[in-house]
Amino acid sequence: MCGRFAFYSPSEATAALFGVASSMEVPPRYNIAPTQTVAAIRNGDEGRELTMLRWGLVPFWAKDPSIGNRMINARAETVAEKPAYRAAFRHRRCIVLADGFYEWRKQGDAKTPYFISLASGEPFALAGLWENWTDKESGESLQTTTLITTGANAFMRELHHRMPVVLEPCSADEWLGGSVAPLEQAADRTPGLKAWPVDRRVNNARNEGAELISAAGDIIQ
């Protein structure tokens, strides 16, 4: 599962890394939680575009948008067949920009939050899907996204049995182009990672700030 992440790199430069020229400024965020908006790249009518989507996918056929509150992740193993995701899998893929994500490691009776980033410290993308939902009464539309998770690789198994699908620019190109290889080979393709324990204040989604990713212990690499 991926339930919290951070994106604080300059959005214009990060978007350019993934093939998008954009002047949109996305404020740095260190504790992005479900139902909040996230910076995403998708294929538009005139090429790739940087946009903001609400985290928690609402299928186009849903009667109530609250279903998105529990659809923050889709499993790579079943995403192509599940009714909630299969249309988006075929036609509405996206990548969500990130600098790192959080996972909670169980140690005794307590869970310690860890921040995981690329070993290089560079920003990356998370494989996702997006949907457009329209309220039949008001006509208002809501654009949402879900992040795809897969079985953990050897590094991440020390923290959790699952992890988000991490994409570098070349893999992001494949994903947005319709390939399934980024999912089928996710564990092998995941670039080098590093992780470190952080303060439990990240548990509260109302808390923000760079201090949330400050190391509270040794770095694992």
C-alpha positions in Angstrom: 0.0 0.0 0.0 1.0 3.6 -0.6 -0.9 5.9 1.7 1.4 9.0 2.0 4.1 10.6 -0.1 6.0 13.8 -0.7 6.7 16.1 -3.7 8.9 19.1 -3.1 11.2 19.4 -6.1 10.5 22.4 -8.5 7.5 21.3 -10.5 8.6 22.9 -13.7 11.9 21.2 -13.8 10.4 17.8 -12.7 7.8 18.0 -15.4 10.4 18.7 -18.0 12.3 15.6 -16.8 9.2 13.6 -17.9 8.7 15.4 -21.2 6.3 18.2 -20.3 6.9 22.0 -20.7 4.8 23.6 -18.0 4.9 26.9 -16.0 2.6 25.5 -13.4 4.0 26.0 -9.9 3.1 23.2 -7.4 3.9 24.2 -3.8 6.2 21.8 -2.0 4.4 19.1 0.0 5.9 16.7 2.6 2.8 14.9 3.7 0.4 14.3 0.8 -2.6 12.2 1.9 -5.6 10.6 0.2 -8.4 13.0 -1.0 -5.8 15.8 -1.4 -4.7 17.0 -4.9 -1.5 15.6 -6.5 0.6 16.7 -9.4 0.2 14.3 -12.3 1.3 14.0 -15.9 -1.0 12.5 -18.5 -1.6 12.4 -22.3 -3.8 15.2 -23.5 -5.2 16.3 -26.8 -2.0 18.3 -27.6 0.5 16.0 -26.0 1.5 15.5 -22.4 0.3 17.9 -19.8 0.9 18.6 -16.1 -2.4 18.7 -14.1 -3.7 18.4 -10.6 -5.9 15.4 -9.6 -7.6 14.4 -6.4 -6.1 11.2 -4.9 -8.7 8.5 -4.6 -10.1 7.2 -7.9 -13.8 7.7 -8.6 -14.9 5.4 -11.5 -17.0 7.2 -14.2 -19.9 4.9 -13.4 -20.0 5.6 -9.6 -23.1 7.0 -8.0 -21.3 8.6 -5.1 -17.8 10.2 -5.2 -17.1 9.0 -1.7 -16.1 5.6 -3.2 -12.8 7.3 -4.0 -11.8 7.5 -0.3 -11.0 3.8 -0.4 -9.6 3.6 -3.9 -6.2 5.2 -3.4 -4.3 2.2 -4.6 -4.8 -0.4 -7.4 -2.9 -3.7 -7.4 -0.7 -4.3 -10.4 -1.7 -7.9 -10.5 -5.4 -7.2 -11.1 -5.7 -3.7 -12.3 -6.4 -4.7 -15.9 -9.4 -6.8 -15.0 -11.0 -5.0 -12.0 -14.2 -3.2 -13.1 -13.2 -0.1 -11.2 -9.9 0.2 -13.0 -9.9 -1.6 -16.3 -11.3 1.3 -18.5 -8.7 3.7 -17.0 -6.0 1.1 -17.5 -6.7 0.9 -21.2 -7.4 4.6 -21.8 -6.5 6.9 -18.9 -3.0 6.3 -17.5 -1.0 8.9 -15.7 2.1 9.3 -13.6 2.2 11.1 -10.3 5.3 13.2 -9.4 7.1 12.4 -6.1 10.3 12.8 -4.3 9.6 10.0 -1.8 6.9 8.0 -0.1 6.3 6.8 3.5 5.9 3.3 4.8 5.3 2.1 8.4 7.6 -0.6 9.7 6.2 -2.7 12.6 8.7 -3.0 15.4 7.2 -4.8 18.4 3.8 -3.2 19.3 4.7 0.1 17.5 4.9 1.2 13.9 7.8 3.5 12.9 7.3 5.7 9.8 10.1 5.5 7.2 10.7 7.9 4.3 11.8 6.2 1.1 13.5 8.0 -1.8 15.7 7.2 -4.7 19.3 6.6 -3.6 20.3 9.4 -6.0 17.9 11.8 -4.3 16.3 12.7 -7.6 12.5 13.1 -8.1 10.6 10.2 -9.8 7.1 9.2 -10.8 4.5 6.8 -9.5 2.4 4.8 -12.0 -1.2 5.8 -11.8 -4.6 5.9 -13.5 -7.0 8.8 -13.7 -10.8 9.1 -14.2 -13.3 11.9 -14.9 -16.5 11.6 -12.9 -19.5 13.8 -13.5 -22.3 14.6 -11.0 -25.5 13.9 -12.8 -27.4 16.5 -10.8 -25.1 19.4 -10.8 -23.0 18.6 -13.9 -19.8 19.3 -12.0 -16.9 17.1 -12.9 -14.2 15.6 -10.6 -10.9 14.3 -11.9 -9.2 11.7 -9.7 -6.3 9.3 -9.6 -5.1 6.1 -8.0 -1.6 4.8 -7.5 -0.6 1.3 -8.6 1.2 -1.0 -6.1 3.1 -4.2 -6.6 4.9 -6.8 -4.5 7.9 -5.4 -2.7 11.4 -5.9 -4.0 14.2 -7.1 -1.8 14.9 -3.7 -0.4 11.3 -2.8 0.4 10.5 -6.2 2.0 12.4 -5.0 5.1 9.7 -2.4 5.5 6.5 -3.7 3.9 5.3 -6.5 1.6 4.1 -4.0 -1.1 5.3 -0.9 -2.7 4.2 1.7 -5.3 5.4 1.2 -8.9 8.3 3.6 -9.2 9.1 5.0 -12.6 12.1 6.8 -14.1 11.6 8.8 -17.3 12.2 5.9 -19.7 9.7 3.6 -17.8 7.3 6.5 -17.5 7.3 6.8 -21.3 6.5 3.1 -21.7 3.7 3.3 -19.1 2.0 6.4 -20.7 2.5 4.7 -24.1 0.3 1.7 -23.1 3.0 -0.9 -22.2 2.4 -3.3 -19.4 6.2 -4.0 -18.9 6.5 -1.3 -16.2 4.1 -3.3 -14.1 5.2 -6.8 -15.0 8.8 -6.0 -14.4 8.3 -3.4 -11.6 10.4 -5.1 -8.9 13.4 -5.7 -11.2 13.2 -2.2 -12.7 12.9 -0.2 -9.5 15.9 2.0 -9.2 18.1 2.0 -6.1 16.3 3.3 -3.0 17.2 4.5 0.4 15.1 4.8 3.6 15.3 6.3 7.0 13.0 6.5 10.1 11.2 9.8 10.6 9.2 11.5 13.3 5.7 10.1 14.0 4.2 13.5 13.5 3.8 12.4 9.8 1.0 10.1 11.0 -1.2 13.2 11.2 -2.1 14.4 7.7 -2.5 18.0 9.1 1.2 18.2 9.8 3.4 19.6 7.0 7.0 20.9 6.5 10.5 19.7 5.5 11.2 18.6 9.1 8.8 15.7 8.5 11.5 13.9 6.4 14.4 14.7 8.7 16.1 11.4 9.7 15.3 10.1 13.2 17.8 7.2 12.8 20.2 5.5 10.5 19.8 5.5 6.7 19.1 2.1 5.1 20.6 1.8 1.6 
